[in-house]
Amino acid sequence: MIPMVDLQRQYHDLRGEIDAAVAEVLESTRFILGPHVQALESELAEYLGVTHAVTCASGTDALHLALRAADLGPGDEIITTPFTFIATAEAIRYVGAEPVFVDIDPRTFNIDPQAVAAAITPRTRAILPVHLFGQPADMPALSRLAEDHLLLLIEDCAQSFGASIEGVQTGSATAFGCFSFFPSKNLGCFGDGGLVTTNCTPAAERLLKLRNHGSKVRYQHDEIGYNSRLDEIQAAILRVKLKRIDEFNRARRRVAARYAEVLDGLDIETPYEDGIGVHVYHQYTVLTDHREAIMKVLQEADIAHAVYYPIPLHHQAAFDRQGKAPPSLPVCESVAARCLSLPVFPELEDTQIEFIGERIRAALT
């Protein structure tokens, strides 16, 4: 079988370092907010080029904590994409704000800045783009919009760790960057984990309290917070992997380049790089009018595949508009009907990529 991501192989490659790091934590019995969490936050801040890096329990929590720290809430509108995992818009609802879904770019699948501009109202407080599948969103255009309209810009970087725009890491030049360390991410731990980045010291201090029951001093609680701390074991594992993230991302780009070669000439649209930023290929997602035929052949060949995402958020029951029809977002709906993600991970071999390409070719001929 060819999996979507081979976490077992990556573990075997790093087993000595990871096992030693975990054993050190177990021996120390310091499991919550210990030295590995503190060291990881410092290393992450240095790598990403930010003043503050605050870890938390998940990528979803990272989004939630950032929105809380930004004082967004009831009556506020936050413009975001409907073509992403639900956590992005879910976090907006957590704070009582309203997600405003706008259409996406047909090639990058990221939020369309022109659609964002058309959706701004007096209630708009923030723009929340997602760097989908590892392709940075058009941050120069979004930054201009945010500046012109005095809006906050908060990045969902759950799929873009290590991606950059003109040498600047995603999540490092806006109000907040929100990252996920879910196991399958480019930088993933062995459970759930998340991170919020910011260059604002008061915001970072608030994030530190919010993740720990609203407390900075033990048993003193300044506000209602959450239990959203990254486990020390996960921090130790992430420190091992962080040293190799650039290597991992280069390997993902190598895989993507090989896919482009083996799929060339077929009736299929391979991922597009707009040149605005460096794509790190969290997913390798193609567009095709023959999705069912390709999926059938891949399944028969024991090749993993997935559809990210089959139902856009503006069509999800969780975002019911109280009887009103959902907005018409034709590009998003077209992409959702035609997208297909293929296996992509640093250790994927050329022979495996070629085999996948052969099976796709067979499905299309």
C-alpha positions as CSV (number, residue, x, y, z in Angstrom):
1,M,0.0,0.0,0.0
2,I,1.1,3.6,-0.6
3,P,-0.3,5.7,2.2
4,M,-1.2,9.4,2.1
5,V,1.7,10.0,4.5
6,D,4.1,7.5,5.9
7,L,4.5,8.5,9.6
8,Q,5.9,5.1,10.5
9,R,8.8,5.5,8.1
10,Q,9.5,8.9,9.4
11,Y,9.5,7.6,12.9
12,H,11.9,4.8,12.1
13,D,14.3,7.3,10.5
14,L,14.2,9.4,13.7
15,R,13.6,6.7,16.2
16,G,16.9,7.1,18.1
17,E,16.5,10.8,18.7
18,I,12.8,10.7,19.4
19,D,12.9,7.8,21.8
20,A,15.8,9.5,23.7
21,A,13.8,12.7,23.9
22,V,10.7,11.0,25.1
23,A,12.7,8.9,27.7
24,E,14.2,12.1,29.0
25,V,10.8,13.6,29.6
26,L,9.5,10.4,31.3
27,E,12.5,10.3,33.5
28,S,12.1,14.0,34.5
29,T,8.4,13.6,35.2
30,R,7.9,17.2,34.2
31,F,5.0,16.7,31.8
32,I,3.3,20.1,31.7
33,L,4.9,23.4,30.6
34,G,8.4,22.1,31.3
35,P,11.8,23.0,29.8
36,H,11.1,21.4,26.4
37,V,8.0,23.6,25.9
38,Q,10.0,26.7,26.8
39,A,12.9,25.6,24.5
40,L,10.6,24.7,21.6
41,E,8.9,28.1,21.8
42,S,12.2,29.9,21.6
43,E,13.3,27.7,18.7
44,L,10.0,28.2,16.9
45,A,10.2,32.0,17.3
46,E,13.7,32.0,15.9
47,Y,12.9,29.8,12.9
48,L,9.7,31.8,12.1
49,G,11.3,35.2,12.7
50,V,8.7,36.3,15.3
51,T,9.0,37.9,18.7
52,H,6.7,35.5,20.4
53,A,5.7,31.9,19.8
54,V,3.1,30.5,22.2
55,T,2.3,26.8,22.0
56,C,-1.1,25.3,22.8
57,A,-3.1,22.1,22.6
58,S,-4.2,22.1,18.9
59,G,-4.4,24.1,15.7
60,T,-8.1,24.7,16.4
61,D,-7.2,26.1,19.8
62,A,-4.5,28.3,18.2
63,L,-7.2,29.9,16.1
64,H,-9.6,30.3,19.0
65,L,-6.9,31.8,21.3
66,A,-5.8,34.2,18.6
67,L,-9.4,35.5,18.1
68,R,-9.9,35.8,21.8
69,A,-6.6,37.7,22.2
70,A,-7.7,40.0,19.4
71,D,-11.0,40.8,21.3
72,L,-13.1,39.7,18.4
73,G,-16.7,38.7,19.3
74,P,-20.4,39.1,18.8
75,G,-21.3,41.6,16.1
76,D,-18.0,41.3,14.3
77,E,-17.6,39.9,10.8
78,I,-14.5,38.0,9.8
79,I,-13.9,37.3,6.1
80,T,-12.5,33.8,5.4
81,T,-12.5,31.0,2.9
82,P,-15.1,28.3,2.6
83,F,-12.6,25.9,1.1
84,T,-10.8,24.6,4.2
85,F,-11.2,22.4,7.2
86,I,-14.0,23.5,9.5
87,A,-11.7,24.6,12.3
88,T,-11.0,27.9,10.6
89,A,-14.6,29.0,10.7
90,E,-15.5,27.0,13.8
91,A,-13.1,29.2,15.8
92,I,-14.8,32.3,14.5
93,R,-18.1,31.0,15.9
94,Y,-16.4,30.0,19.2
95,V,-16.0,33.7,19.9
96,G,-19.5,34.7,18.8
97,A,-18.3,36.4,15.6
98,E,-19.7,35.7,12.1
99,P,-17.7,34.0,9.4
100,V,-18.2,35.7,6.0
101,F,-17.4,33.2,3.2
102,V,-16.0,34.5,-0.1
103,D,-14.8,32.8,-3.2
104,I,-11.4,31.4,-3.9
105,D,-8.8,31.6,-6.7
106,P,-9.3,28.8,-9.2
107,R,-5.6,27.9,-9.4
108,T,-4.2,28.3,-5.9
109,F,-7.5,27.5,-4.1
110,N,-6.7,30.3,-1.7
111,I,-9.1,33.1,-0.8
112,D,-9.5,35.6,-3.6
113,P,-8.5,39.2,-2.6
114,Q,-11.0,40.7,-5.0
115,A,-13.8,38.7,-3.4
116,V,-12.5,39.9,0.0
117,A,-12.6,43.5,-1.0
118,A,-16.2,43.2,-2.2
119,A,-17.3,41.6,1.1
120,I,-16.0,44.3,3.4
121,T,-18.8,46.0,5.4
122,P,-18.8,48.4,8.4
123,R,-19.0,45.2,10.7
124,T,-15.9,43.7,9.2
125,R,-13.1,43.4,11.8
126,A,-10.7,40.9,10.4
127,I,-9.5,38.8,7.4
128,L,-8.6,35.2,8.1
129,P,-6.9,33.6,5.1
130,V,-5.7,30.0,5.0
131,H,-2.5,29.0,3.3
132,L,-4.2,26.0,1.8
133,F,-2.3,22.8,1.1
134,G,1.0,24.7,1.8
135,Q,0.5,27.4,-0.9
136,P,0.8,30.8,0.7
137,A,-2.2,33.1,0.1
138,D,-1.7,36.4,-1.7
139,M,-0.6,38.2,1.4
140,P,0.6,41.4,-0.3
141,A,-2.9,42.0,-1.7
142,L,-4.6,41.0,1.6
143,S,-2.2,43.2,3.6
144,R,-3.1,46.2,1.5
145,L,-6.8,45.6,2.0
146,A,-6.3,45.2,5.8
147,E,-4.3,48.4,6.0
148,D,-6.7,50.4,3.8
149,H,-9.7,49.3,5.9
150,L,-8.1,49.1,9.3
151,L,-8.7,45.4,9.6
152,L,-6.8,42.7,11.5
153,L,-5.1,40.1,9.5
154,I,-4.9,36.7,11.1
155,E,-3.3,33.8,9.3
156,D,-4.3,30.1,9.4
157,C,-1.0,28.5,8.8
158,A,-2.1,24.9,9.8
159,Q,-0.9,23.6,6.5
160,S,2.0,25.9,5.7
161,F,4.8,25.5,8.3
162,G,8.0,26.5,6.5
163,A,6.3,28.2,3.6
164,S,7.4,31.7,2.9
165,I,6.7,34.9,0.9
166,E,9.8,36.7,-0.3
167,G,11.8,35.1,2.5
168,V,9.2,35.9,5.2
169,Q,7.7,32.9,6.9
170,T,3.9,32.6,6.8
171,G,2.5,33.6,10.2
172,S,5.3,36.0,11.0
173,A,4.2,39.5,9.7
174,T,0.6,39.8,10.7
175,A,-1.4,40.2,14.0
176,F,-1.3,36.4,14.6
177,G,-0.2,33.2,12.9
178,C,-2.0,30.0,13.8
179,F,-0.3,26.7,13.3
180,S,-1.2,23.0,13.8
181,F,1.1,20.2,14.8
182,F,-1.4,17.4,14.0
183,P,0.6,14.2,13.1
184,S,0.2,14.5,9.4
185,K,1.3,18.1,9.1
186,N,4.7,19.1,7.6
187,L,5.9,19.6,11.2
188,G,3.8,17.2,13.2
189,C,3.9,15.7,16.7
190,F,2.5,12.4,18.0
191,G,-0.9,13.8,19.0
192,D,-2.5,17.2,18.9
193,G,-0.5,20.4,19.2
194,G,-0.7,24.0,18.1
195,L,1.1,27.4,18.0
196,V,0.2,31.1,17.9
197,T,2.8,33.6,16.7
198,T,2.7,37.3,17.3
199,N,5.1,40.3,17.4
200,C,2.9,42.0,20.0
201,T,4.1,41.5,23.6
202,P,0.8,42.4,25.3
203,A,-1.0,39.9,23.0
204,A,1.6,37.2,23.7
205,E,1.1,37.8,27.5
206,R,-2.6,37.4,27.1
207,L,-2.2,34.2,25.0
208,L,0.0,32.7,27.8
209,K,-2.8,33.4,30.3
210,L,-5.6,32.2,28.0
211,R,-4.0,28.8,27.3
212,N,-3.6,28.3,31.1
213,H,-7.0,28.9,32.7
214,G,-6.6,32.7,32.4
215,S,-3.7,32.6,34.9
216,K,-0.2,34.0,34.9
217,V,0.4,33.5,38.6
218,R,-0.6,30.2,40.1
219,Y,-4.1,30.3,41.5
220,Q,-4.7,33.9,40.3
221,H,-7.1,34.0,37.4
222,D,-7.4,37.3,35.5
223,E,-10.1,36.0,33.1
224,I,-11.8,32.9,32.0
225,G,-9.3,30.9,30.0
226,Y,-8.8,27.4,28.7
227,N,-6.8,24.2,29.4
228,S,-4.8,24.4,26.2
229,R,-1.2,23.6,27.0
230,L,1.1,21.6,24.7
231,D,2.3,18.4,26.4
232,E,6.0,18.3,27.3
233,I,6.4,15.0,25.4
234,Q,5.0,16.5,22.2
235,A,7.3,19.5,22.6
236,A,10.3,17.2,22.9
237,I,9.3,15.3,19.7
238,L,8.7,18.6,17.8
239,R,12.2,19.8,18.7
240,V,13.7,16.7,17.0
241,K,11.6,17.3,13.9
242,L,12.0,21.1,13.7
243,K,15.7,20.7,13.0
244,R,14.8,18.9,9.8
245,I,11.8,20.9,8.6
246,D,13.6,22.5,5.7
247,E,14.9,19.1,4.6
248,F,11.3,17.7,4.8
249,N,9.8,20.6,2.8
250,R,12.5,20.4,0.1
251,A,11.7,16.7,-0.2
252,R,8.0,17.5,-0.6
253,R,8.8,19.9,-3.3
254,R,10.9,17.2,-5.0
255,V,7.9,14.9,-4.9
256,A,5.6,17.6,-6.4
257,A,8.1,18.2,-9.2
258,R,8.2,14.5,-10.0
259,Y,4.4,14.3,-10.0
260,A,4.3,17.2,-12.4
261,E,6.5,15.2,-14.8
262,V,4.7,11.9,-14.6
263,L,1.2,13.6,-15.0
264,D,2.3,15.9,-17.8
265,G,0.0,15.6,-20.9
266,L,-2.9,14.0,-19.0
267,D,-6.4,15.5,-18.7
268,I,-5.6,16.7,-15.2
269,E,-4.6,20.0,-13.6
270,T,-1.6,19.8,-11.4
271,P,-1.0,22.2,-8.5
272,Y,-0.2,25.8,-9.6
273,E,2.5,27.9,-8.0
274,D,1.8,31.6,-8.4
275,G,5.3,32.8,-7.5
276,I,4.1,34.9,-4.6
277,G,5.4,32.4,-2.1
278,V,7.2,29.1,-1.7
279,H,4.7,26.1,-1.7
280,V,5.5,23.4,0.8
281,Y,3.0,20.8,-0.4
282,H,1.2,19.7,2.7
283,Q,-1.2,18.2,0.1
284,Y,-0.7,17.5,-3.6
285,T,-4.1,18.3,-4.9
286,V,-5.1,18.0,-8.6
287,L,-8.2,19.0,-10.4
288,T,-10.0,16.5,-12.8
289,D,-13.3,15.9,-14.4
290,H,-12.6,12.2,-14.0
291,R,-12.3,12.0,-10.2
292,E,-14.5,8.9,-9.7
293,A,-12.7,6.9,-12.4
294,I,-9.3,7.8,-11.0
295,M,-10.3,7.0,-7.4
296,K,-11.6,3.6,-8.5
297,V,-8.3,2.7,-10.1
298,L,-6.2,4.0,-7.2
299,Q,-8.3,2.1,-4.7
300,E,-7.9,-1.1,-6.7
301,A,-4.1,-0.5,-6.7
302,D,-4.1,0.1,-2.9
303,I,-3.0,3.7,-3.3
304,A,-4.4,6.1,-0.7
305,H,-6.2,9.2,-1.9
306,A,-8.5,11.8,-0.4
307,V,-10.9,14.6,-1.3
308,Y,-10.1,17.8,0.6
309,Y,-12.8,19.2,0.8
310,P,-15.9,17.6,-0.6
311,I,-18.4,20.0,1.0
312,P,-17.5,23.7,1.3
313,L,-18.2,25.3,4.6
314,H,-20.9,27.6,3.3
315,H,-22.9,24.4,2.5
316,Q,-22.3,22.8,5.9
317,A,-25.3,22.4,8.3
318,A,-23.2,23.9,11.1
319,F,-23.3,27.3,9.3
320,D,-27.0,27.3,8.4
321,R,-28.1,30.8,7.6
322,Q,-31.5,30.5,9.4
323,G,-33.4,29.6,6.2
324,K,-31.5,31.9,3.9
325,A,-29.8,30.3,0.9
326,P,-26.0,30.0,1.1
327,P,-24.0,32.5,-0.9
328,S,-23.1,31.6,-4.5
329,L,-19.4,30.8,-4.6
330,P,-19.0,29.1,-8.0
331,V,-15.2,28.7,-8.1
332,C,-15.2,27.0,-4.7
333,E,-18.0,24.7,-5.6
334,S,-16.3,23.7,-8.9
335,V,-13.0,23.0,-7.1
336,A,-14.8,21.0,-4.4
337,A,-16.4,18.8,-7.1
338,R,-13.1,18.2,-9.0
339,C,-10.3,18.1,-6.5
340,L,-8.3,15.0,-5.6
341,S,-5.3,14.7,-3.3
342,L,-2.6,12.2,-3.9
343,P,0.0,10.8,-1.5
344,V,2.7,13.3,-0.6
345,F,5.4,13.0,2.1
346,P,9.1,13.5,2.2
347,E,10.0,9.8,1.9
348,L,7.8,9.1,-1.1
349,E,10.0,7.4,-3.7
350,D,10.2,8.1,-7.4
351,T,9.2,4.6,-8.2
352,Q,6.0,5.0,-6.1
353,I,5.2,8.3,-7.8
354,E,5.7,6.7,-11.2
355,F,3.4,3.8,-10.2
356,I,0.7,6.3,-9.1
357,G,1.1,8.2,-12.4
358,E,0.8,4.9,-14.4
359,R,-2.5,4.1,-12.6
360,I,-3.9,7.5,-13.2
361,R,-2.9,7.3,-16.9
362,A,-4.7,3.9,-17.1
363,A,-7.8,5.5,-15.6
364,L,-7.8,8.3,-18.2
365,T,-7.2,6.2,-21.3
